Amino acid sequence: MPDILIVDDERDIRELIGDILRDEGYETRLASNSDECLREIGAGVPSLMILDIWLKDSDMDGIDILKHVKREHPEVPIIIISGHGNIEIAVAAIKQGAYDFIEKPFNIDQLMVVIGRAMETSRLRRENATLKRSGGAEVEMIGISTAFKQLKSNLEKVTRSNGRVMLTGPAGVGKEVAARYIHLNSDRREAPFVTVSSATIAPERMEEVLFGRESPERGVEKGLLEEASGGVIYFDEVADMPLGTQSKILRVLVEQKFTRVGGAGKVSVDLRVISSTSRDLQGEILAGTFREELYHRLNVVPIEVPALEKRREDIPELARHFIAQLNRVQGLPLRELSEDAAAMLQTMSWPGNVRQLKNVIERVLILGDSTGEIDAAELPAQEGGVDEGGAMLSPAIATLPLREAREMFEREYLLTQINRFGGNISRTATFVGMERSALHRKLKSLGVVTGTKQGGRVAYVSEDAAQ
């Protein structure tokens, strides 16, 4: 929860502001002089400070504290308040890095508006710092399937260029992981990797967040484009970018220059652009919600990140990776994955893809036994696991005579196992306990035929689906 430090030598003022902010859901701390202020900061850096200029019985006045905090913790926004306000004081405070200046007696609504804006600035600065730090973090690409190997091959090819890349694929497949892999294996690996979360930034704030802003009162505040200069800017879910911003981004791509909100001069940047989308951008263009010229500028090298259902062979290794990661990061139990559980995971439906798989593993580690192997029975029923009430028949099977029901079950079971092993009949035969030739005969008798080739492997489908 946001934490605001209020520093004022007048008890009534600091307690009034504190009460108001607590009613609005903020956590607050109070200080009456410079010693108390520095002690509070030493105990924990606040998200925001409200600081009086004149402090009785203090070794430092508000400007001195402002300079100290901006030197030690430049990311903390500071709102200056004073009952002796004038233009000179306001200008001095802004020059030293204050976010804004409010004169006493202040209007509560005005104060809340400024605090709201300052807290948003604080949040963005923390996110930017985190993104820049995480730009050098290790990114692991895990898999052995044909679809995964093709993806990794394509990513390695684009690391050697500076071309713009468009990553496509459904939500949760790991498009940002792929983008970071490109960055960390390129010549820009030491430079920032900054993410623009197009879907989470309010449309009315998008341009300020991207381009930054400048004003006589607040000076210059950099946006994400400047933060990423020299490195990579990653537009996550670019289809959610407002149309007005799209046209300005288009100009940035052409000129590598832009103007800050409220500014006049041009700012030059050196950017590599990677974008991603889970939507059909051609359809968005036809609907008038995405600019065709921007699409062509971003889609220089299109790379599809495959859905988890296309790389089922990778599921056990991904699950083991998430077990180790959750143990390292969250301290969850480090457990082995049983063969039965691995097999069950490979047969489940994964509409949420890799993200959903990680969530399932985290849920099992939190709710399950802290020792021993993860068993198939621990997997949640709603994800396709075992139903505690016993086996449930689908309506399609339940209404059939035994012979037809058995054939339908065998057909679906064998198709599921073949897909699980990526079309490899030998591995499927070993798992189901049949000779390879016997499995071929069984597939033929059930009407399972060879379909089209996908990713260099033979696909198997039911005879009805093939027609």
C-alpha positions in Angstrom: 0.0 0.0 0.0 1.4 3.5 -0.8 3.1 5.1 2.1 3.2 8.9 2.5 5.5 10.8 4.9 4.0 14.2 6.1 6.5 16.6 7.5 5.1 19.8 9.1 5.9 21.6 12.4 2.2 22.5 12.9 0.6 19.5 14.6 -3.0 20.4 13.4 -1.8 20.6 9.8 0.1 17.3 9.7 -2.7 15.4 11.5 -5.4 16.9 9.3 -3.5 15.8 6.1 -2.8 12.4 7.7 -6.5 11.8 8.6 -7.6 12.8 5.1 -5.1 10.5 3.4 -5.9 7.6 5.6 -9.6 8.0 4.7 -8.5 7.8 1.1 -6.8 4.5 1.8 -3.1 5.6 2.1 -0.7 4.7 4.9 0.8 7.7 6.5 3.7 8.6 8.8 4.1 12.0 10.6 7.2 14.0 11.4 7.4 17.5 13.1 11.1 18.3 12.4 14.1 17.4 10.3 15.4 14.8 12.8 12.1 12.9 12.9 11.9 13.2 9.1 15.3 11.6 8.5 14.6 8.9 11.1 11.4 8.0 9.3 13.2 7.8 6.0 15.9 5.7 7.5 13.2 3.3 8.7 11.8 3.0 5.2 11.8 5.1 2.1 8.2 6.5 1.5 6.4 6.4 -1.8 5.7 10.2 -1.5 6.6 13.1 0.9 4.6 16.2 1.8 7.1 18.7 3.1 6.7 22.1 4.8 9.4 24.7 3.9 9.6 26.3 7.3 10.3 23.9 10.2 10.7 25.2 13.8 13.3 23.7 16.1 15.0 21.9 13.1 18.6 21.8 12.0 17.4 21.7 8.4 14.7 23.5 6.6 12.4 22.1 3.9 14.8 23.0 1.1 17.7 21.3 2.8 15.6 18.1 3.4 14.5 18.3 -0.2 18.1 18.4 -1.5 19.1 15.5 0.8 16.2 13.3 -0.2 16.6 13.9 -3.9 20.3 13.1 -3.7 19.7 9.9 -1.8 16.3 8.8 -3.1 15.7 10.6 -6.4 12.7 8.5 -7.3 10.6 9.8 -4.3 8.2 12.7 -5.4 8.1 15.6 -2.9 5.2 18.0 -2.6 6.3 21.3 -0.9 3.7 23.2 1.2 4.2 26.6 2.8 2.3 29.4 4.5 4.8 31.9 3.3 4.6 31.0 -0.4 5.8 33.1 -3.2 7.1 32.6 -6.7 10.7 32.6 -5.7 10.2 29.8 -3.1 8.2 27.8 -5.6 10.8 28.1 -8.3 13.6 27.3 -5.9 11.8 24.1 -4.7 11.0 23.0 -8.3 14.6 23.5 -9.4 15.8 21.3 -6.5 13.5 18.5 -7.7 10.2 19.1 -5.9 7.2 17.6 -7.7 4.9 20.5 -7.0 4.3 23.5 -4.6 1.1 24.2 -2.7 0.5 27.4 -0.6 -1.2 27.3 2.7 -4.1 27.5 3.4 -4.6 24.9 0.7 -7.7 23.5 -0.9 -8.2 19.8 0.0 -9.4 18.9 -3.4 -6.5 20.5 -5.0 -4.1 18.7 -2.7 -5.7 15.3 -3.5 -5.4 15.9 -7.2 -1.7 16.8 -6.9 -1.1 13.8 -4.6 -2.9 11.5 -7.0 -0.6 12.6 -9.9 2.5 12.4 -7.7 1.6 8.8 -6.7 1.2 7.8 -10.3 4.6 9.4 -11.1 6.1 7.4 -8.2 4.6 4.2 -9.4 5.9 4.7 -13.0 9.4 5.6 -11.7 9.5 2.4 -9.6 8.3 0.3 -12.6 10.9 1.9 -14.9 13.7 1.2 -12.4 12.5 -2.4 -12.0 12.3 -2.8 -15.8 15.8 -1.4 -16.3 17.2 -3.7 -13.6 15.4 -6.7 -15.0 16.7 -6.0 -18.5 19.9 -7.9 -17.6 18.1 -10.8 -15.8 18.6 -14.3 -17.0 16.0 -15.5 -19.5 15.6 -19.2 -19.9 14.2 -20.7 -23.1 13.1 -24.3 -22.3 11.9 -27.0 -24.7 12.8 -29.9 -26.9 9.7 -29.9 -29.2 9.9 -29.2 -32.9 7.8 -26.0 -32.5 10.1 -24.8 -29.8 13.2 -25.4 -31.7 11.8 -23.5 -34.7 10.9 -20.6 -32.4 14.4 -20.5 -30.9 16.0 -20.6 -34.3 13.9 -17.7 -35.5 14.8 -15.7 -32.4 18.5 -16.3 -32.8 18.4 -15.1 -36.4 16.9 -11.7 -35.4 19.3 -11.1 -32.5 22.0 -10.4 -35.1 20.1 -7.6 -36.7 18.5 -4.4 -35.5 15.2 -5.1 -37.4 11.8 -4.6 -35.8 10.1 -7.8 -34.7 6.4 -8.5 -34.2 5.7 -11.5 -31.9 2.3 -13.1 -32.3 0.5 -15.8 -30.4 -2.3 -16.2 -27.9 -2.1 -14.8 -24.4 0.2 -16.5 -22.0 2.6 -18.2 -24.5 5.7 -16.2 -23.4 6.0 -13.4 -25.9 7.8 -11.1 -23.4 10.2 -13.9 -22.6 10.9 -14.2 -26.3 11.4 -10.4 -26.6 13.9 -10.5 -23.6 15.7 -13.4 -25.2 16.3 -11.3 -28.4 17.5 -8.3 -26.2 19.9 -10.4 -24.1 21.5 -12.0 -27.1 21.9 -8.8 -29.1 24.5 -6.0 -29.2 22.1 -4.0 -27.0 22.2 -6.5 -24.1 23.8 -3.9 -21.7 21.3 -1.2 -22.5 17.7 -0.9 -21.0 14.8 -3.2 -21.9 11.6 -1.2 -21.2 8.1 -2.6 -21.5 5.1 -0.5 -22.6 2.0 -2.3 -21.3 -0.4 -0.8 -23.8 -3.4 -2.5 -22.2 -2.8 -1.2 -18.6 -2.0 2.5 -19.3 -5.0 4.8 -19.3 -5.5 6.2 -22.9 -5.5 9.7 -21.6 -2.1 9.1 -20.0 -0.4 7.1 -22.8 1.4 10.0 -24.5 2.7 11.5 -21.2 4.0 8.0 -20.2 5.6 7.4 -23.5 7.0 10.9 -24.4 7.4 12.4 -21.0 6.5 16.0 -20.2 8.0 19.4 -19.5 6.8 22.6 -17.9 8.2 25.7 -16.3 7.0 24.6 -12.9 8.0 20.9 -13.0 10.9 20.9 -15.4 11.6 17.8 -17.5 10.2 14.4 -16.7 11.4 11.6 -19.0 9.0 9.1 -20.6 9.5 5.5 -21.4 11.0 6.2 -24.9 13.8 8.2 -23.4 14.3 5.6 -20.7 14.8 3.0 -23.4 17.1 5.0 -25.6 20.1 2.9 -26.7 18.2 -0.3 -25.9 14.9 -2.0 -26.6 11.3 -0.6 -26.3 8.8 -3.5 -26.1 5.2 -2.7 -27.0 3.2 -5.4 -25.2 -0.3 -5.9 -26.8 0.3 -3.1 -29.3 -3.3 -3.4 -30.5 -4.5 -1.7 -27.3 -2.6 1.5 -28.1 -4.9 4.4 -28.7 -5.3 5.5 -32.4 -4.0 9.0 -31.7 -0.8 7.6 -30.0 -0.3 5.2 -32.9 0.2 8.1 -35.4 2.8 9.7 -33.1 4.6 6.4 -32.6 4.6 6.0 -36.4 6.5 9.4 -36.6 9.0 8.3 -34.0 9.7 5.1 -36.0 10.4 7.2 -39.1 12.3 10.1 -37.5 13.7 8.6 -34.2 12.6 11.9 -32.7 9.6 13.2 -30.7 8.4 16.1 -28.6 7.6 15.8 -24.9 4.1 16.7 -23.8 4.2 20.5 -23.2 7.6 20.8 -24.8 8.8 22.5 -28.0 12.2 21.0 -28.9 12.8 17.6 -30.5 14.2 14.7 -28.5 16.4 12.2 -30.4 16.4 8.5 -29.4 18.1 5.4 -30.6 15.6 2.5 -30.2 15.1 -1.1 -31.3 11.4 -1.8 -31.3 9.8 -5.2 -30.5 6.1 -5.5 -30.4 3.6 -8.3 -29.5 -0.1 -9.0 -30.0 -2.5 -11.8 -29.3 -5.1 -10.2 -31.6 -5.5 -10.3 -35.4 -4.0 -7.0 -36.5 -5.3 -7.4 -40.0 -8.8 -7.6 -38.6 -8.1 -4.5 -36.4 -7.0 -2.6 -39.5 -10.2 -3.5 -41.3 -12.2 -2.4 -38.2 -10.4 0.9 -38.2 -8.8 0.5 -34.8 -5.2 0.0 -35.9 -3.2 2.0 -38.5 -2.1 -0.1 -41.5 1.1 1.9 -42.0 2.1 1.4 -38.3 1.5 -2.4 -38.8 3.8 -2.5 -41.7 6.5 -0.5 -39.8 6.3 -2.9 -36.8 5.8 -6.1 -38.7 9.2 -6.2 -40.4 10.1 -9.7 -39.0 7.0 -11.6 -37.8 7.6 -14.5 -35.4 4.9 -16.7 -34.1 5.3 -17.9 -30.5 3.5 -21.3 -30.4 0.6 -22.2 -28.1 1.4 -24.8 -25.4 -0.8 -27.3 -27.2 1.7 -27.3 -30.1 4.6 -28.1 -27.8 3.2 -30.7 -25.4 6.6 -32.5 -25.2 7.9 -29.4 -23.4 5.3 -29.5 -20.6 7.1 -31.7 -18.1 10.4 -29.8 -18.4 8.5 -26.5 -18.1 6.7 -27.7 -15.0 10.0 -28.8 -13.4 11.5 -25.4 -14.2 8.6 -23.6 -12.5 8.9 -25.8 -9.4 12.6 -24.8 -9.1 11.8 -21.2 -9.8 9.0 -21.0 -7.3 11.2 -22.6 -4.7 14.0 -20.1 -5.4 11.8 -17.0 -5.5 9.0 -17.7 -3.1 10.4 -20.5 -1.0 7.7 -23.0 -2.0 8.5 -26.7 -1.5 11.1 -28.2 -4.0 9.3 -31.3 -5.1 9.8 -33.9 -7.8 7.2 -34.4 -10.5 5.9 -37.9 -10.8 5.6 -39.6 -14.2 1.9 -39.9 -13.7 1.6 -36.2 -13.0 3.8 -35.3 -16.0 1.6 -37.5 -18.2 -1.6 -35.9 -16.9 -0.2 -32.4 -17.5 0.6 -33.3 -21.1 -3.0 -34.4 -21.7 -4.7 -31.3 -20.2 -6.2 -28.5 -22.1 -4.2 -25.3 -21.7 -6.1 -22.2 -23.0 -4.0 -20.0 -20.8 -0.8 -21.6 -22.2 2.5 -21.4 -20.3 1.1 -18.8 -17.8 -1.7 -21.1 -16.9 0.8 -24.0 -16.4 2.8 -21.9 -14.0 -0.3 -21.0 -12.1 -1.3 -24.6 -11.7 2.2 -25.6 -10.5 2.1 -22.7 -8.0 -1.3 -23.8 -6.7 -0.2 -27.4 -6.3 2.9 -26.4 -4.3 0.9 -24.0 -2.1 -2.0 -26.4 -1.3 -0.3 -29.8 -1.6 2.0 -31.8 0.7 5.4 -30.2 1.2 7.2 -33.6 0.7 7.2 -36.3 -1.8 6.5 -36.4 -5.5 3.7 -34.4 -7.0 1.0 -37.0 -7.9 -1.6 -36.8 -10.7 -4.3 -36.8 -8.1 -3.0 -33.4 -6.8 -3.7 -31.7 -10.1 -6.9 -29.5 -10.0 -9.9 -31.1 -11.5 -11.0 -27.9 -13.4 -7.7 -28.0 -15.3 -8.4 -31.6 -16.5 -7.1 -33.5 -13.6 -8.7 -36.2 -11.5 -12.2 -35.7 -10.2 -12.3 -36.7 -6.5 -15.8 -38.0 -7.0 -14.6 -40.6 -9.5 -14.6 -40.9 -13.2 -17.2 -38.9 -15.1 -18.5 -39.9 -18.5 -19.1 -37.3 -21.1 -22.7 -37.2 -22.4 -21.5 -38.3 -25.8 -20.1 -41.5 -24.4 -22.7 -42.1 -21.7 -25.5 -42.4 -24.3 -23.7 -45.0 -26.5 -23.8 -48.8 -26.4 -20.7 -50.3 -24.8 -18.9 -51.3 -28.0 -19.3 -47.8 -29.6 -18.4 -46.1 -26.3 -15.3 -48.2 -26.0 -14.2 -47.3 -29.5 -14.8 -43.7 -29.0 -12.8 -43.7 -25.7 -9.9 -45.7 -27.3 -9.9 -43.3 -30.3 -9.8 -40.1 -28.1 -7.3 -41.7 -25.7 -4.8 -42.7 -28.4 -5.2 -39.4 -30.2 -4.4 -37.6 -27.0 -1.3 -39.7 -26.4 -0.1 -39.3 -29.9 -0.4 -35.5 -29.7 1.3 -35.7 -26.3 4.4 -37.3 -27.9 4.3 -35.0 -30.9 3.2 -37.7 -33.4 6.0 -40.1 -32.4 4.4 -43.5 -32.7 7.3 -45.4 -31.1 7.1 -43.4 -27.9 3.3 -43.6 -27.9 3.4 -47.4 -28.3 5.9 -47.7 -25.4 3.8 -45.6 -23.1 0.4 -47.3 -23.8 2.0 -50.8 -23.6 1.6 -51.9 -27.2 3.8 -53.1 -30.0 4.3 -50.5 -32.7 2.7 -52.7 -35.3 -0.2 -53.5 -33.1 -0.7 -49.8 -32.4 -0.8 -49.1 -36.1 -3.4 -51.8 -36.6 -5.5 -50.4 -33.7 -5.3 -46.8 -35.1 -6.4 -48.1 -38.5 -9.4 -50.0 -37.0 -10.5 -47.0 -35.1 -10.4 -44.8 -38.2 -7.3 -42.7 -37.1 -5.5 -41.8 -40.3 -2.3 -39.8 -41.2 -3.2 -36.1 -41.8 -1.1 -33.2 -43.0 2.5 -32.6 -41.9 3.0 -30.0 -39.2 6.4 -28.7 -38.3 8.1 -31.7 -40.0 6.0 -34.3 -38.1 3.0 -36.4 -39.2 -0.3 -35.4 -37.7 -2.9 -38.0 -36.8 -6.6 -37.2 -37.0 -9.9 -39.2 -36.9 -11.2 -40.3 -40.2 -14.2 -38.0 -39.8 -12.0 -34.9 -39.2 -9.9 -35.8 -42.2 -12.8 -35.7 -44.5 
